[in-house]
Amino acid sequence: KSKGNIENLIFAYEISKKLKINEKIIIRALNNFKGLAHRQEVVLSNKKFLCINDSKATSFDASLQSLSNYNNIYWIVGGLPKYKDYFDLSKVKKKIVKAYIIGKSILFFKNKIKKHIPYVISKNIQNALNNIYKDSKFKKNSKKTILLSPAAASFDQFKNFEDRGVCFKNLIIKQFKRG
């Protein structure tokens, strides 16, 4: 549902029409389309939670795409930041309930976030999810978005971003499926 995805969808539709592909075939293909794993991948959606795996977001600009698309966000952020990565939370800070900093570069992320949004140092994804679960119990009547969009590389704690995303998905299924 992101702006970028909608633009891509319109572009693909226009090309398909120019190639004279039957509209029913186009619609069927769109309805069956599965997005890429680890890129704004919906892991769980129920009455209480929308859990998004955006582990592929290894820069702030990549995370900004996800932060722009959701509301009531419990944001898991951290890892190894890109050199001279620029953080501007001004357009999304009202969408973020709290940030949960993971990884070895805690001071970097703390300094980028502390003046803009509430945060807690969680160190790893398991702790972040435990903290989110506790924090989210106090917010009753709205659906909460749990977003892993780390704005950083994963090599400090994982083999790669896929490994980080799989860890997140497994923990979500184990911990939040019941909620």
KETI-95283 format. One record per residue: residue number from 1; y, z negated, x of N, C-alpha, C, O in turn. Coordinates in steps of 0.2 Angstrom, whole numbers, plus 2048, in hexadecimal, padded with zeros to 3 digits. Layout:
N
NUM,Y,Z,X,Y,Z,X,Y,Z,X,Y,Z,X .
...
This chain:
179
1,7FA,800,804,800,800,800,806,800,804,80C,800,801 .
2,806,800,80B,80C,800,80F,80F,806,80F,80D,80C,80D .
3,816,806,810,81A,80C,810,817,812,815,817,817,813 .
4,815,810,81B,812,815,81F,80B,818,81C,80B,81E,81D .
5,807,814,819,801,817,815,803,81B,810,800,821,80F .
6,808,81A,80C,80A,81E,806,80D,824,809,80C,82A,806 .
7,811,824,80E,814,82A,811,80E,82F,814,80E,835,813 .
8,809,82C,817,803,82F,819,7FF,832,813,7FD,838,814 .
9,7FF,82F,80E,7FB,831,808,7FF,837,805,7FB,83C,803 .
10,805,837,805,809,83C,802,808,842,806,808,848,804 .
11,809,841,80D,808,847,812,801,84A,811,801,850,811 .
12,7FC,846,811,7F5,849,810,7F4,84D,809,7F1,852,809 .
13,7F7,84A,804,7F7,84D,7FD,7FA,854,7FE,7F8,859,7FB .
14,800,854,801,804,85B,801,800,860,805,800,866,803 .
15,7FD,85E,80A,7F9,863,80E,7F3,865,80A,7F2,86B,80A .
16,7F0,860,807,7EA,862,803,7EC,867,7FE,7E8,86C,7FC .
17,7F2,866,7FB,7F4,86B,7F5,7F5,872,7F8,7F4,877,7F5 .
18,7F8,872,7FE,7FA,878,801,7F4,87C,803,7F3,882,804 .
19,7EE,878,805,7E8,87B,807,7E4,87D,800,7DE,87F,801 .
20,7E7,87C,7FA,7E4,87D,7F4,7DE,87A,7F3,7D9,87C,7F0 .
21,7DD,874,7F5,7D8,86F,7F3,7D8,86D,7EC,7DE,86A,7EA .
22,7D3,86D,7E9,7D3,86B,7E2,7D5,863,7E1,7D3,85F,7E5 .
23,7DA,862,7DC,7DD,85B,7DB,7D8,856,7DA,7D8,850,7DC .
24,7D2,858,7D6,7CD,853,7D5,7CA,851,7DC,7C8,84B,7DC .
25,7C9,855,7E0,7C6,854,7E7,7CA,84F,7EB,7C8,84B,7EE .
26,7D1,851,7EA,7D6,84D,7EE,7D5,845,7EB,7D5,841,7EF .
27,7D6,845,7E5,7D6,83E,7E2,7CF,83A,7E3,7D0,834,7E5 .
28,7CA,83E,7E3,7C3,83A,7E4,7C3,838,7EC,7C1,832,7ED .
29,7C6,83C,7F0,7C6,83A,7F7,7CB,834,7F8,7C9,830,7FC .
30,7D0,834,7F5,7D5,82F,7F6,7D2,828,7F3,7D3,823,7F6 .
31,7CF,829,7ED,7CC,823,7EA,7C6,820,7EE,7C4,81A,7EE .
32,7C3,824,7F2,7BD,822,7F7,7BF,820,7FE,7BB,81E,802 .
33,7C5,821,7FF,7C8,820,806,7C8,819,808,7CA,814,804 .
34,7C5,817,80E,7C5,811,811,7C9,811,817,7C8,815,81B .
35,7CE,80C,817,7D2,80B,81D,7CE,809,823,7C8,807,823 .
36,7D2,809,829,7CF,807,82F,7CE,800,82F,7D2,7FC,82D .
37,7C8,7FE,832,7C7,7F7,833,7CC,7F4,838,7CF,7F7,83C .
38,7CE,7EE,837,7D3,7EA,83B,7DA,7EC,83A,7DE,7EA,83E .
39,7DC,7F1,835,7E2,7F3,834,7E4,7F2,82D,7E2,7F6,829 .
40,7E7,7EC,82B,7E9,7EA,825,7E3,7EB,820,7E3,7ED,81A .
41,7DD,7E8,823,7D7,7E8,81F,7D6,7E2,81B,7D7,7DC,81D .
42,7D5,7E3,814,7D4,7DE,810,7CD,7DB,811,7C8,7DE,810 .
43,7CD,7D5,813,7C7,7D1,814,7C5,7CE,80E,7BF,7CD,80C .
44,7C9,7CB,80A,7C8,7C7,804,7CE,7C7,7FF,7D4,7C6,802 .
45,7CD,7C8,7F9,7D2,7C7,7F4,7CF,7C4,7EE,7CB,7C6,7EB .
46,7D2,7BE,7EC,7D0,7BB,7E6,7D6,7B8,7E3,7DC,7BA,7E5 .
47,7D6,7B3,7DE,7DC,7B1,7DB,7E0,7AD,7E0,7E6,7AD,7DE .
48,7DE,7A9,7E5,7E2,7A5,7E9,7E4,7A9,7EF,7E9,7A7,7F2 .
49,7E0,7AD,7F2,7E1,7B0,7F9,7E0,7B7,7F9,7DC,7BA,7F6 .
50,7E5,7BA,7FD,7E4,7C1,800,7E3,7C0,807,7E8,7BE,80B .
51,7DE,7C2,80A,7DD,7C1,811,7DC,7C8,815,7D8,7CC,813 .
52,7E1,7C9,819,7E2,7D0,81D,7E1,7CF,824,7E3,7CB,828 .
53,7DC,7D3,826,7DB,7D4,82E,7DF,7DA,830,7DD,7E0,82F .
54,7E4,7D8,834,7E8,7DD,838,7E7,7DC,83F,7ED,7DC,843 .
55,7E1,7DB,842,7E0,7D9,849,7E3,7DF,84D,7E4,7DD,853 .
56,7E3,7E5,84B,7E5,7EA,84F,7ED,7EA,851,7EF,7ED,855 .
57,7F0,7E6,84D,7F8,7E5,84E,7F9,7E1,855,7F9,7DB,855 .
58,7F9,7E5,85A,7FA,7E2,861,801,7E2,863,802,7E0,869 .
59,806,7E3,85F,80D,7E3,861,811,7E0,85B,80E,7E0,855 .
60,817,7DE,85C,81B,7DB,856,81C,7E1,851,81C,7E0,84B .
61,81E,7E7,854,81F,7EC,84F,819,7EE,84A,81A,7EF,845 .
62,813,7ED,84D,80D,7EF,849,80C,7E9,844,80B,7EA,83E .
63,80E,7E3,846,80D,7DD,841,812,7DE,83C,811,7DC,836 .
64,818,7E0,83E,81E,7E1,839,81C,7E5,833,81E,7E4,82D .
65,818,7EA,834,815,7EE,82E,811,7EA,829,813,7EB,823 .
66,80D,7E6,82C,809,7E1,827,80E,7DC,824,80E,7DB,81E .
67,812,7D9,828,816,7D4,826,81B,7D6,820,81D,7D3,81C .
68,81D,7DD,820,821,7E0,81B,81D,7E1,815,821,7E2,810 .
69,817,7E2,815,813,7E4,80F,811,7DE,80B,80E,7DF,805 .
70,811,7D8,80D,80E,7D2,809,813,7CD,808,818,7CD,80B .
71,811,7C8,804,816,7C2,802,811,7BC,803,80B,7BC,803 .
72,815,7B6,804,812,7B0,804,80D,7B0,80A,807,7AE,809 .
73,80F,7B1,80F,80B,7B3,815,80A,7AD,81A,80E,7A9,81B .
74,803,7AB,81B,801,7A6,820,7FF,7AB,826,7FA,7AE,826 .
75,803,7AB,82B,803,7B0,830,7FF,7AD,837,802,7A9,83A .
76,7FA,7B0,838,7F6,7AF,83F,7F9,7B3,844,7F8,7B9,843 .
77,7FC,7B1,849,7FF,7B5,84E,7FE,7B2,855,7FD,7AC,856 .
78,7FD,7B6,85A,7FC,7B4,861,7F7,7B7,865,7F3,7BB,862 .
79,7F7,7B6,86B,7F2,7B9,870,7F6,7BB,876,7FA,7B7,878 .
80,7F5,7C1,879,7F9,7C3,87F,7FE,7C8,87C,7FD,7CE,87A .
81,805,7C6,87D,80A,7CA,87A,80B,7D0,87F,80A,7D0,885 .
82,80E,7D6,87C,810,7DC,87F,816,7DA,883,81A,7D6,881 .
83,816,7DD,889,81C,7DC,88E,822,7DE,88A,823,7E4,888 .
84,827,7DA,88A,82E,7DB,887,82D,7DD,87F,832,7E1,87D .
85,828,7DA,87C,828,7DC,875,82E,7D8,871,82F,7D3,873 .
86,831,7DC,86D,837,7DA,869,835,7D7,862,832,7DB,85E .
87,836,7D1,861,835,7CE,85A,83B,7CD,856,840,7CA,859 .
88,83B,7D0,850,841,7CF,84C,83E,7CD,845,83C,7D2,841 .
89,83E,7C7,843,83B,7C5,83D,840,7C5,837,83E,7C3,832 .
90,846,7C7,838,84C,7C6,833,84A,7CA,82C,84C,7C7,827 .
91,846,7CF,82C,845,7D3,826,83E,7D0,823,83D,7D2,81D .
92,83A,7CC,826,834,7C9,823,834,7C2,823,82F,7BF,820 .
93,838,7BE,826,837,7B7,826,837,7B3,81F,833,7AE,81F .
94,839,7B6,81A,839,7B3,813,832,7B5,810,830,7B1,80B .
95,82E,7B9,813,827,7BB,811,822,7B6,814,81D,7B5,811 .
96,824,7B3,819,81F,7AF,81D,820,7A7,81B,825,7A4,81C .
97,81B,7A4,819,81B,79D,818,81A,799,81E,81E,794,81F .
98,816,79B,823,815,798,829,811,79C,82E,80D,7A0,82C .
99,812,79B,834,80F,79F,83A,80A,79A,83D,80C,794,83E .
100,804,79D,83F,7FF,799,842,7FE,79C,849,7FB,7A1,849 .
101,800,799,84E,800,79C,855,7FA,79B,858,7F7,795,859 .
102,7F6,7A0,85B,7F0,7A0,85E,7F1,7A3,865,7F6,7A6,867 .
103,7EC,7A2,869,7EC,7A5,870,7EF,7A1,875,7F1,79C,874 .
104,7EF,7A4,87B,7F1,7A1,881,7F9,7A1,882,7FC,79D,886 .
105,7FC,7A6,87F,804,7A7,880,807,7A3,87A,80C,7A6,877 .
106,806,79D,879,809,799,874,810,798,875,814,799,870 .
107,813,797,87A,81A,796,87C,81E,79C,87A,823,79C,877 .
108,81B,7A2,87C,81E,7A9,87A,81F,7A9,873,825,7AB,870 .
109,81A,7A8,86F,81A,7A9,867,81F,7A4,864,822,7A5,860 .
110,81E,79E,867,822,798,864,829,79A,865,82D,799,860 .
111,82B,79C,86B,832,79E,86C,835,7A4,867,83B,7A4,866 .
112,831,7A8,866,833,7AE,862,833,7AC,85A,837,7AF,856 .
113,82F,7A7,858,82F,7A5,851,833,79F,84F,835,79F,84A .
114,834,79A,854,836,793,852,83D,793,84E,83E,78F,84A .
115,841,798,84F,848,797,84C,847,79B,845,84C,79B,841 .
116,842,79E,843,842,7A2,83D,83D,7A0,838,83F,7A0,832 .
117,837,79D,83A,832,79C,835,82E,795,837,82E,794,83D .
118,82C,791,832,827,78C,834,821,78E,838,81F,794,837 .
119,81F,78A,83C,819,78C,840,815,786,842,817,780,842 .
120,80F,787,844,80A,782,847,806,785,84C,805,78B,84C .
121,805,781,852,801,784,857,7F9,783,855,7F7,77D,855 .
122,7F6,788,854,7EF,787,852,7EA,789,858,7E4,787,858 .
123,7EC,78C,85D,7E8,78E,863,7E3,794,862,7E2,798,866 .
124,7DF,793,85C,7DA,798,85B,7D9,79A,853,7DC,796,84F .
125,7D6,79F,852,7D5,7A1,84B,7D2,79C,846,7D4,79B,841 .
126,7CD,799,849,7CA,794,845,7CE,78E,843,7CF,78C,83D .
127,7D2,78C,848,7D7,786,846,7DC,789,842,7DF,785,83D .
128,7DF,78F,843,7E4,792,83E,7E2,792,837,7E5,790,833 .
129,7DB,794,836,7D9,795,82F,7D8,78E,82C,7D9,78D,826 .
130,7D6,789,830,7D5,782,82E,7DC,77F,82C,7DD,77C,827 .
131,7E1,781,830,7E8,77F,82E,7EB,782,828,7EE,77F,824 .
132,7EA,788,828,7EC,78C,822,7E8,789,81B,7EC,789,816 .
133,7E2,788,81C,7DF,785,816,7E2,77F,814,7E3,77E,80E .
134,7E3,77B,818,7E7,774,817,7EE,775,814,7EF,772,80F .
135,7F1,77A,817,7F8,77B,815,7F9,77E,80E,7FD,77D,80A .
136,7F4,783,80D,7F4,787,807,7F2,783,801,7F4,784,7FB .
137,7EF,77D,802,7ED,779,7FC,7F3,776,7F8,7F3,774,7F2 .
138,7F9,775,7FC,7FF,773,7F9,803,778,7F5,807,776,7F1 .
139,802,77E,7F6,805,784,7F2,800,786,7ED,7FC,78A,7EE .
140,801,784,7E7,7FD,785,7E2,7FD,78C,7DE,7F9,790,7DF .
141,802,78D,7DB,802,793,7D6,803,79A,7D9,804,79F,7D5 .
142,803,79B,7DF,804,7A2,7E1,7FE,7A4,7E6,7FB,7A0,7E9 .
143,7FD,7AA,7E6,7F8,7AD,7EA,7FA,7AD,7F1,800,7AF,7F3 .
144,7F6,7AB,7F6,7F8,7AA,7FD,7F5,7B0,801,7EF,7B2,800 .
145,7F9,7B3,806,7F7,7B8,80A,7F5,7B5,811,7FA,7B2,814 .
146,7EF,7B5,813,7ED,7B3,81A,7ED,7B9,81E,7E9,7BE,81D .
147,7F2,7BA,823,7F2,7C0,826,7F1,7BF,82E,7F5,7BB,831 .
148,7EC,7C2,830,7EB,7C2,838,7EE,7C9,83A,7EB,7CE,839 .
149,7F4,7C8,83D,7F8,7CE,840,7FB,7CB,846,801,7C9,846 .
150,7F7,7CB,84B,7F9,7C6,851,7FF,7C9,855,802,7C5,859 .
151,801,7CF,855,807,7D1,859,805,7D0,860,80A,7CF,864 .
152,7FF,7D1,862,7FD,7CF,869,7F6,7D2,86A,7F2,7D3,866 .
153,7F5,7D3,871,7EE,7D5,873,7E9,7CF,872,7EC,7C9,872 .
154,7E3,7D0,872,7DE,7CB,871,7DA,7C9,877,7D6,7C4,876 .
155,7DB,7CB,87D,7D7,7CA,883,7D7,7C3,885,7D3,7C1,889 .
156,7DC,7BF,883,7DB,7B8,885,7D6,7B4,882,7D4,7AF,884 .
157,7D4,7B6,87C,7CE,7B2,878,7C8,7B7,876,7C3,7B4,874 .
158,7C9,7BD,876,7C4,7C2,873,7C3,7C8,878,7C7,7C9,87C .
159,7BE,7CB,877,7BC,7D2,87B,7C2,7D7,879,7C4,7DB,87E .
160,7C3,7D8,873,7C8,7DD,870,7CB,7DB,869,7C9,7D6,866 .
161,7CF,7DF,867,7D2,7DE,860,7CC,7DE,85B,7CD,7DB,856 .
162,7C7,7E2,85C,7C2,7E3,857,7BE,7DC,856,7BC,7DA,851 .
163,7BC,7D9,85C,7B9,7D3,85D,7BD,7CD,859,7BA,7C9,856 .
164,7C4,7CD,85A,7C8,7C9,857,7C8,7CA,84F,7C8,7C5,84C .
165,7C8,7D0,84D,7C8,7D1,846,7C1,7CF,843,7C1,7CD,83D .
166,7BC,7D0,846,7B5,7CE,844,7B5,7C7,843,7B2,7C4,83E .
167,7B7,7C3,848,7B8,7BC,848,7BB,7BA,842,7B9,7B5,83E .
168,7C1,7BD,841,7C5,7BB,83B,7C2,7BC,834,7C2,7B8,830 .
169,7BF,7C2,834,7BB,7C4,82D,7B6,7BF,82C,7B5,7BC,826 .
170,7B2,7BD,831,7AC,7B9,830,7AE,7B2,82E,7AB,7AF,82A .
171,7B4,7AF,831,7B6,7A9,830,7B9,7A9,828,7B9,7A4,825 .
172,7BD,7AE,827,7C0,7AE,820,7BA,7AE,81B,7BA,7AA,816 .
173,7B5,7B2,81C,7AF,7B2,817,7AC,7AB,816,7AA,7A9,811 .
174,7AB,7A8,81C,7A8,7A1,81C,7AD,79C,819,7AA,798,815 .
175,7B3,79C,81A,7B7,797,818,7BB,798,812,7BC,793,80E .
176,7BD,79E,810,7C1,79F,80A,7BE,7A2,804,7C1,7A2,7FF .
177,7B8,7A5,805,7B4,7A8,800,7B3,7A3,7FA,7B4,7A4,7F4 .
178,7B3,79C,7FC,7B1,797,7F7,7B8,796,7F3,7B8,793,7ED .
179,7BE,797,7F6,7C4,795,7F3,7C7,79B,7EE,7CC,79A,7EB .
